[in-house]
Amino acid sequence: MFLIPLTLLIPFGKWSHRVDNMHPDCPIVLNFDVLEKRWTVRIIRNLHRHPSQFNELKHALRGITQGVLSSRLRELEKRGLVNRHILRKRPLSSRYSLTPVARGMFRCWKNA
């Protein structure tokens, strides 16, 4: 599992973040409020391995509810981190994959 390096986090009341070693245009910095939510990093990690359909993700992320997965995927798509490709309309079938911006986060994690 990928974890955000502890140098990015400072416990102060509620979690706040410190990004002194990272470039301000880094996707992690720009999307930290989304990444700190439960399940988000695990979703990104699974999509980094291979594009997946909703039920494949739900099965891979044991314990996540359908509502939480749907909400996180919508938020990641809205932020430009996840692409949603509609495979067919009836019944609706979509495949999710990471955008180049999200793939760039792995470079930031690696260099942090």
C-alpha positions as CSV (number, residue, x, y, z in Angstrom):
1,M,0.0,0.0,0.0
2,F,1.3,3.5,-0.8
3,L,1.4,5.9,2.1
4,I,2.0,9.6,2.1
5,P,5.4,10.2,3.7
6,L,5.2,11.4,7.3
7,T,7.2,14.5,6.4
8,L,4.0,15.8,4.7
9,L,1.9,15.6,7.9
10,I,2.1,17.5,11.1
11,P,-0.4,16.6,13.8
12,F,-1.8,19.9,15.1
13,G,-5.3,19.6,16.4
14,K,-6.9,18.1,13.3
15,W,-4.4,16.9,10.7
16,S,-2.9,19.8,8.8
17,H,-0.3,19.4,6.2
18,R,3.2,20.6,5.5
19,V,4.7,20.5,2.1
20,D,8.0,22.4,2.4
21,N,10.0,19.8,0.4
22,M,7.5,19.6,-2.5
23,H,6.9,21.8,-5.5
24,P,3.7,23.9,-5.3
25,D,2.5,22.4,-8.6
26,C,2.9,18.9,-7.4
27,P,-0.4,17.0,-7.8
28,I,-0.2,15.8,-4.2
29,V,-0.1,19.3,-2.9
30,L,-2.9,20.4,-5.2
31,N,-5.2,17.5,-4.2
32,F,-4.2,16.9,-0.6
33,D,-7.7,17.4,0.8
34,V,-9.0,14.6,-1.4
35,L,-6.0,12.3,-0.8
36,E,-6.3,12.5,3.0
37,K,-9.8,10.9,2.9
38,R,-10.1,7.3,3.7
39,W,-10.0,4.9,0.8
40,T,-8.7,7.4,-1.8
41,V,-5.1,6.3,-1.9
42,R,-6.2,2.7,-2.0
43,I,-8.5,3.5,-5.0
44,I,-5.6,5.3,-6.8
45,R,-3.2,2.5,-6.0
46,N,-5.6,-0.1,-7.5
47,L,-6.2,2.0,-10.6
48,H,-2.5,2.5,-11.0
49,R,-2.1,-1.3,-11.3
50,H,-4.8,-1.5,-14.0
51,P,-8.0,0.2,-15.2
52,S,-11.0,-1.3,-13.5
53,Q,-14.8,-1.4,-13.6
54,F,-16.7,-0.3,-10.5
55,N,-17.4,-3.9,-9.2
56,E,-13.8,-4.9,-9.8
57,L,-12.7,-2.0,-7.6
58,K,-15.3,-2.8,-4.9
59,H,-14.2,-6.4,-4.8
60,A,-10.5,-5.4,-4.6
61,L,-11.2,-2.9,-1.8
62,R,-12.8,-5.2,0.7
63,G,-14.8,-3.3,3.3
64,I,-15.6,-0.2,1.2
65,T,-19.3,0.6,0.7
66,Q,-20.8,1.2,-2.7
67,G,-21.7,4.7,-1.7
68,V,-18.2,5.6,-0.5
69,L,-16.6,4.2,-3.6
70,S,-19.0,6.0,-5.9
71,S,-18.5,9.3,-4.0
72,R,-14.6,9.0,-4.1
73,L,-14.6,8.1,-7.8
74,R,-16.8,11.1,-8.6
75,E,-14.6,13.4,-6.6
76,L,-11.4,12.0,-8.2
77,E,-13.0,12.4,-11.7
78,K,-14.0,16.0,-10.9
79,R,-10.5,16.8,-9.8
80,G,-9.0,15.4,-13.0
81,L,-7.3,12.4,-11.4
82,V,-9.6,9.6,-12.8
83,N,-11.0,9.1,-16.2
84,R,-14.4,7.4,-16.6
85,H,-14.9,5.5,-19.9
86,I,-18.4,4.4,-20.6
87,L,-18.2,0.9,-22.2
88,R,-21.9,0.5,-22.9
89,K,-25.1,2.4,-22.0
90,R,-27.5,-0.5,-21.3
91,P,-26.8,-1.8,-18.8
92,L,-24.4,1.0,-17.9
93,S,-20.9,-0.2,-17.7
94,S,-17.9,2.1,-17.0
95,R,-14.1,1.6,-16.7
96,Y,-12.0,3.8,-14.5
97,S,-8.4,4.7,-15.1
98,L,-5.9,7.2,-13.9
99,T,-5.1,10.4,-15.7
100,P,-1.5,11.5,-16.4
101,V,-1.9,13.9,-13.5
102,A,-2.6,11.1,-11.1
103,R,0.2,9.0,-12.5
104,G,2.5,12.0,-11.8
105,M,1.6,11.7,-8.1
106,F,3.6,8.5,-7.9
107,R,6.7,10.4,-9.1
108,C,6.1,12.9,-6.3
109,W,5.7,10.1,-3.7
110,K,8.9,8.5,-5.0
111,N,10.8,11.8,-4.8
112,A,9.5,12.9,-1.4
